[in-house]
Every structure is written in C-alpha cells, then in structure tokens.
Amino acid sequence: MRRAPVNAPSTPRSRPVTAAPSAALLPGAADSPVLLHVPHSAREIPAEVRAGIVLDDAALERELDHITDAHTAEIAARAAEAAGQRPWRFVNRLSRLVVDPERFPDEREEMLAAGMGAVYTRTTHREALRPAGFDPEPLLARYFRPYARAMTEAVAERLAATGRAVIIDVHSYPARALPYELHGTGPRPPVCLGTDPFHTPPGLLAAAREAFAGCGETGLDSPFAGTYVPLDFYGTDPRVTALMVEIRRDTYMTEPGGPAGPGLDRLAAALTRLVDAVPR
C-alpha cells in the first residue's frame, strides 16, 4: 500500500504512538533507516470491538489461530536485538480483526471481494464475522486512520534522520491455502518476498534472497504480493524502499496458532542478516 552514530539502549523501551493507541514504535539506532513493520502478530480485541463480532468465543479463537501471523513480533524482536545496527520497529498491538492496517480503506482494495477490506466482515473460511450492513467507519476513525498517520510519521522520522527509509514488512502465512485467499493456487515457498515495482530496488531484493537462502526456497510475490508503504509516500518518493517478508508457518511453528519451534531461531537470524545487509 505505504551524523555520528548513536546506538539505542540494548533493551529499548516501547514508545507508545500517541496518535495510534493500537501501535507502538520501538526505537532503534538514531542513524538506522530500517523500520521493521509487524502488523498482524497480535490477537487482542478490545471489548467494544468484540461486541460487533458474531462468532462465539470458541469460533473466534479458531479464527484468530488462522488469521494471526503468530510469533512474527518475536522474530522481529530477536532480529532487532542481534543486528549490528538496531532497526526501528512499528508493531500493531491489536488483532487484524479490529482493522487491517495494510489494506486500502476504499474500493482500491481487492480483498473487498472476500469481505476482507480494512474492516473484515467475513472470516478466513468466508463465514460471517460481522453482521450484514455493519458500518466500518467508527473502526476506521478510531483505529485505521490513526495507525496510518503514526506509521507515516515513523517513516518521515527516518527520512529526516537518515535521508531514506527502508520498510521491511514481517508476515507469515499458512502452509495450505485458506478459502479467503484470492491467489492461493500459486507456489507456497518457505519464504515469499513481496515486492513493489516502484519501492523495491533490485539490491534490497537480492539482499533478502541471500539472507534467507538457508531457510529453503525463496519465492517472489506468491501466494502474496506487494509490500506496505504509507500512502503519503506510495509511488512518489523513491527514498522510501520496501519489501514484504512472508514466512510459511510450518517452517517455524505448529499450525494453526500453536507454539514456535526451532525454526524461529533460524528465521530470526535470517532477518538479522537482511537488516545488516541494508547499506548504511
């Protein structure tokens, strides 16, 4: 969509993004251009949002198992801790069932066809999530737009500090296609790299391929394509580069929604290599 070095403390404190109650910006090195974006790792749903979801508690937990990019915040955290130059992290603290910050908020979003625009009305199995006629505007106003503004400000801060911003979007996806996927018949490699023709330079893509080479086959734009760039910069500012990293869940966890396994360490190390490969 999307000076002399000063290192951050070894355990940085989360800086709440005051304009976006659902997000936190975790500081990195002052001269790092890298921003790890983790939009889909959380399961939390505020009570007032839960009231608008028609699933019972057990069904909602099953849906969260399928839709959540489990453990991706941990992968990003480990990579940030191990990197030679600590990247910044922008982490969504609420479930994507509240709002999906990476969707277009209007008719440009192709996932509207599956009932999964910025505010989902259908589940991963195309069942009802919210009642017919549900008005998404209150959720867009309270969660989606503040999140977008805060992410825009985080990117602008990297541009002001370093002259560029490198967004690495950290996601995961199931080994088997779920019914909601519009392009689920294509390859499902261990690591899928999502690209944008304007914002993903060849050097960043090559660095990612090399960094994840030890994690199995690395595919391109299948089953998920594109990468997140805030709309203020999208398609207009070449100083903002971006890449989506989609990790197949069976390579590091028990599906759906289970614990992480030893693959998590390998993937965190690969993400660290990618962060370190970004030119300073």
C-alpha positions, 0 to 999 in steps of 0.5 A: 500500500505505504551524523555520528552514530548513536546506538539505542539502549540494548533493551529499548523501551516501547514508545507508545504512538500517541496518535495510534493507541493500537501501535507502538514504535520501538526505537532503534539506532538514531542513524538506522533507516530500517523500520521493521513493520509487524502488523498482524502478530497480535490477537487482542480485541478490545471489548467494544470491538468484540461486541460487533463480532458474531462468532462465539468465543470458541469460533473466534479463537479458531479464527484468530489461530488462522488469521494471526501471523503468530510469533512474527513480533518475536522474530522481529524482536530477536532480529532487532536485538542481534543486528549490528545496527538496531532497526526501528520497529512499528508493531500493531498491538491489536488483532487484524480483526479490529482493522487491517492496517495494510489494506486500502480503506476504499474500493482500491482494495481487492480483498473487498471481494472476500469481505476482507477490506480494512474492516473484515466482515467475513472470516478466513473460511468466508463465514460471517464475522460481522453482521450484514450492513455493519458500518466500518467507519467508527473502526476506521476513525478510531483505529485505521486512520490513526495507525496510518498517520503514526506509521507515516510519521515513523517513516518521515522520522527516518527520512529526516534522520537518515535521508531514506527509509527502508520498510521491511514488512514481517508476515507469515502465512499458512502452509495450505491455502485458506478459502479467503485467499484470492491467489492461493493456487500459486507456489507456497515457498518457505519464504515469499518476498513481496515486492513493489515495482516502484519501492523495491530496488533490485539490491534490497531484493537480492539482499533478502534472497541471500539472507534467507537462502538457508531457510529453503526456497525463496519465492517472489510475490506468491501466494502474496504480493506487494509490500506496505508503504504509507500512502503519503509516500506510495509511488512518489518518493523513491527514498522510501524502499520496501519489501514484504517478508512472508514466512510459511508457518510450518517452517517455524511453528505448529499450525494453526496458532500453536507454539514456535519451534526451532525454526524461529531461531533460524528465521530470526537470524535470517532477518538479522542478516537482511537488516545488516545487509541494508547499506548504511 
